Amino acid sequence: MKIGFFSNLYPPFERGGAELIAQRVADEFSLRGHDVFVVTTKPFSGMKSLRPTVIEHYVERVFRFFPLNLYHLLNAHRYPFFLRLIWHLIDLFGPLQSSVLGRLLKDEAPDVIFTHNLKGFGMSAGLQIQKMGIRHIHTIHDVQLSIPSGVLIYGNEKRESLMRRLYERATKRAIGSPDIVISPSEFLSHFYRLRGFFENSNTIRPDSICNTRVIPNPTPKYVSRTERETTPPSGSIRFLFVGQVEPHKGIDILLSAVSQISFPFELHIAGDGTSAKRVVEKSKTDPRIVFHGFISLEHIRRLMRECDVVVLPSFCYENSPTVIYESFQVGTPVIASKIGGIPELVKDGENGLLVEPANVGELARALTRFSQERELFWSKTKEIQNSAERFSIKKYVDELEGIVVGSK
């Protein structure tokens, strides 16, 4: 079967979990003998970059192109609001992307296209796929079809505006009606159902209450099961933050919380973002805080094996954070905000602890509770690892293959 993947970003261009999920799934389909190609973006590098060209050929072929717009998605933070507004309009309605992608799809003639995040790729790609009669399976990763930034802040759930309603109307038209919509969490599936998305998409199950299929994200294909101990090391409690070093990810909440605890600790921070400089300055004055910056997945795994617990203090609505799956695969528990799809993965007292979002005091109390139950959570290492097996890439793609066959 010939399978295409459309994703706004694809490693090594990445800023979150969605593009890693796209890569893992594309790789697995390729290894199963399917003819797989990926279409994704790259920064502008001359007029030739406007045409999709095979840049890499690993397991699958990877076409990269620059969607004709004011700037590349990864550079959005450099531009003022009014230019970003124009950029969003071009991304929604730009005719060049549809023309370019239409020619590529005619040349490749795929049996099915899996689309992931399309913001910055050309939102109308979904409608283009459907107009050509190609089976279309779309995976939602965040709320960006409703909110351009993809970020819904805790406490702003009921905030509405005319601009948001107009934007939703435009994205509904641009994405069209995929044959199947996949959501990694019940939370996100419910969110889009309430907003009136995907009403005309086909449903997998006759008794389904909405036109989406909930399939939790897949873990990386391999991780050693013998490298993490089941008893804690001696010394300070070691906390680990992995992700975008941004205010809405709760990095400031975490720094405030650790300032309130009295027991010995180390706080390791891995990632990059607009708050990184502030974290670097903080680490210079407090030796207990170690900033690693943006690091490889293998380095992250090593930190997860060596640290006691991963901390996700987000106060934005998370869908199904990749770092939780990766942490559980290693056997490391997670302390996280009780928001979005996180409670579907983290069970308080079993594989981690849940806290109220944006509550410094409650997070500090959870960190203290963990220090008191440190040995208990380390004794659950194998149990947590075993629970992650249900998220294996093999099981995930088995289910996708069943969906592809079933949607013929």
N, C-alpha and C positions, 0 to 999 in steps of 0.2 A: 504494500500500500504506500502511496506517496502522500506524505504529510508535511504541511507547512506550519511554521510557528511565527507569529507576528508579536513583537515585543518592543516597547519604546526604548528599553535599554537591555543590554546583554553583555555579560562579562567579556572583556575586562572593564567595560563601562557599566558601573553599577552604583547604586546608592541605597539599596534596601533588599528585602528578601524576595520580591516578586521576580526579579530577573534571575536570581539563583534558582528559583523553582522552575522557571521556563527552561533554563539550561539543563537541570537534572532530568526533566521529563523528555526533552529533545534527545539528550544523550541515550537515555534508556530505550526510547523508541528506535533509535539508530542501531543500538546493540542488538535489538531483537530482529534486525533484518529489514526494517522499513526504510524506504528512501525518504530521508528527512532533510529539509532545508529550513533555515531561519532567516527572517528579514527583520533588520533592526536599524538603528540610527548610528550616526557618528557626527562629530563636529565638522563644520564646513572646512573643506580643503581644496577649493577650486571648483569650477563649473562641472567637472566630471563627477564630483561627489554627489550631484543631484540625481545621478542614475545608480540604482542598486547594482553593486558589483561584489562578486565573491572575494572577500578579503581573507577569510580563514577557511580552512578545510580540515577540521579535526575529525571528530566522529561524524558530524553533520556539516553540510555546507552553510556558511554564514554570509549572507548578503548584507552589506552596510550601505547606507545612503544618508545624505543630509536632507531632511524634509525642508523644502523652501520656506523659510520663515526668518524672523528677525535675529534669532540666535538658537543655539542648541539647548535642549532641556537642562543639561547640567550647569549651564551658565545663567540660569534664570535669576539667581540671587544678586547678580551684578547690575540689574536693570530696574529703573523706577516703575511705579505702579502703572502709569498710563501706557508704557511700552509693553508691559506684561499683559495688559488688557488687550492691546492690538494683537499680541502674539497668540492669545487664547482664541481670538476670533479667526485668525488665519488657520490655526490648528483645527478648528471646528469645520471651517468651510473651504479651506484651500483646495482648489481644483487640481493643482499639480500632483499632489500625493495620489489622488484617485487615478489620474492618468498613468503615472509611473507604475503604480501597483497593478493596475489593470493589465498593462503590457507584460509585466513579470508573471502574473497569474496565467495569462494565456500561454506564455512560453513554458511554464513549469507544469501546468495542468494538474494540480494536486487533487487528491480525492477528498481531503478534509483540511481545514485550517483551524488551528488552535490560536486564539488571540489572548494576550495577557494585557497588561496596561498599555493603552494606546495614546495617553496624553503625551504630546510631543512627537508622536509618530504620525499623526493625522487621524483624528477621531472618526472620520468618515470611512476609514478602511473597512469597518464592519459592514456598512451598507454596500460597499463595493463588492465584497466577497459574496454577499447574498444576491446581488443583482446578477452575478455571473453564475449563479446556481450551484455554488460550491458549498458543501456542508460546513457549517460554522459552529465551533464550540468555543465559547468565551469564558474565561476564568476571571472573576472579580477578586481584587486584592485589597481594595480600600474604598473610601467613599468619594473618589475623585469624579465620578459621573454626576454627583450631586453638589460637591464643593470642589472648585478648581484646584485648591491646594492639596486635596486629599486628606486634610486634617480637620477633624471635628473635635473641638475642645470640650472637656468636661464642664458642665454648667451652661453650655451654649446650645444644648440639644434642641430647644424650641425656637431658636432664633431663625426667623425667616426674612426674606427680602425679595423685592421684585427682581433684582439682578439674579438671585439664586434660582428663582422660578423660571426665568427666561433661559438661564444656562441649562437647567435640567431639561427644558423642552428641546433645546438644541442638541444636547447629548443623546437624548432618547431617539431623535431622528438620525443622528450620525451613527450610533451603534446598531440601529435597526432591531431586527428580531432574530438573534442567533438561534440555531436549532436547539442547542442545549446551553444552559448557563451553569457553571460550576462555582460554588462558593466554599471556601475553606472553613467557614464557621456558620452556625445557625444565626448568630448575631447579624452578620452582613447580609445573609439571605433575607432575613426579616426586615432589615433596614431598607433594602431596595424594593421589597414587596410593598411596604407602607408608602414608598415614594412613587409607586405606579410604574416601575420599570419592568421590562421583559414580559409584559402581559400577553404578548402574542407569540412568545417563544414556546416550543413544544415542551411538554413535561415528560420526564422519565417514567414516573409511576402514575397510574390512573388515579390514585388516591392522594396525590401530592397537593398540598395547599398552595404551592407557588411553583413557578416554572424554573426552579433551580434544583441542582443536586448538591448536597453538602458532602464534600470529601475533604477531610483534613489534609494539610500540606504534607508532602513527603520529606523524610529525613535524607541526608546525604547517603550515598550508597554504602560507604564503608567507614567503620570506626572500630578500633581495637576494643575488645571487651575485657581486656585483662590489665589495662594500664592504670585504672583508678582503684584505690584501695577501698575497703569497707570500714576502716577505722580512721578517725581523723588524725592528721599530723599534729605534733605539738606546736605550741606557740600561738600567735595572734590569729583571730578569726580573719579569714580572707574573703572579702566581698568582691564581686566582679560585675561591672556594668559593660554591656556590649551593645553597640548600636550607634545611631546618629546622635552626636553630642549637640542636641538642640534643646531649647527650653521646654517645648511640649513633650519631650521624652523624659522629663522630670529630673534632669541632671542637677539642677539647682536645689530641688527638693531633697535629692539624695545627699548632696554636700551639706545641707542644713541638718539633715537627720543624723549623719555620722558625727556632727559636731556636738550632738546631745548625748551620745553614748559614752560610758565611762570605762568600758573594758578595752583591752588591747585589740587593735584591728589593723588591717591593710585594706585599702580600697583601690582596686585595679580598674582602670577605665580604658576601654578599647573602642576606637571609632574616631569619627571626625565630624565637624560641623561648625556652626557659627559660634558656639560656646566653647570651642576647643581652646582658644587663647586664654580665656578666663580660667579654664581648668589647669592649663599649663602653669599659669601664675600661682594658682592655689597649690599645686604640687611642689612649687619651689619653696614655699613657706611651711608646708606640712609634709614631712617625709613619709607619713602614713599613706599618702595619696600618690599613686603611681600611674602616670599617663603613658599609654602605649601607642596612641595614635591609630591610624588605619593599618590593620595588619591582616595577614592571610588567614584563611579558614583553619589551616593546620596550626597556626599560632594560637588562634582562638580556642581550638580544641585543647591544646596544651594548658592554656590558662584555666579552662573549665575543669580539666582533670585535677589541677593543682589547687584551685580555689574551693572554698566550702560551699558557696551558694552564688547563683547569678541573681542580680537585682534588676527588675524592670519597673521603675517608678513612674511610668507614663501617666499623663493626665489628658491625653488625647485618646479617642476611641480606636483601639488597636483591633485589627481583624483576627489574625492568627499568627503571632510573631514567630518568624523562622528561628530566632535564637532560643525559644522555648523548646522546640523540637530537638535542636542540636544539643542543648543542655541535657535534656532527658536521655538522649542517645548515649551520652557519656556517662550518665548516672548521677548528674548533679541536680539538686533541687533548685527551685526558683521562688524568689519572693517578688510578687508582682501586684500591680494595681488591679482591683476588681472592676474591670471596665471592658466593654466590647466583648470580643471572643475569648479573652484570656481565661475567664472562669470555666470555659469548656475544656481547658487543658490543665490548668493548675488547680489541684484540689487541696484545700487548706488542711494542713496537718498530715497529708499523705505524701505528696511530691513537692511540697513547698508551702508557702504562706500567702494569703491574700490580704491586701490593705485597701483602705479607702483612698481614691485618687487625690492627689494634691494636699495630703494631710501629713505634714512633717512629723507631728507627734506620733501618729499611728505607725508611720514607717519606722521611726526610732524604736518604738515598742516592739515592732516585729523583728527588727535587727537584734534587739536584746533577747527576745524570746528564742530566736534561732541560736544565739550563743549558748543559751541554757539547754537547748535540745540538740546541740551539735552532734553528739555521738549517736543519737537516735536517727538523725537524717543520714549520717554516713553509713549506718547499718542498713539503710534502705537502698544503697547504691545499685545492687543487682536488680532489686524490685523495680526501681525507676527505669533502669535500662530495658528490662523485659517489657515494661509498659509501652516503651517507644517502638517496639517491633510492629505494632499495629499501624504505624505510620511509615512503613518501609516503602521505598521507591518501587519495589517489585509489586506490592499490593496496590499501590496507587495506579501504576500503569496497567496492571491487570484490569482494574475497574474502568480505566479510560478506554482500553481496547474493547471491553464489553459495550461501552457506550457508543463507540464508533460503529461497531457492528449493528447494534440495536437501532441506530439512527439512520441506517441506510434506507 
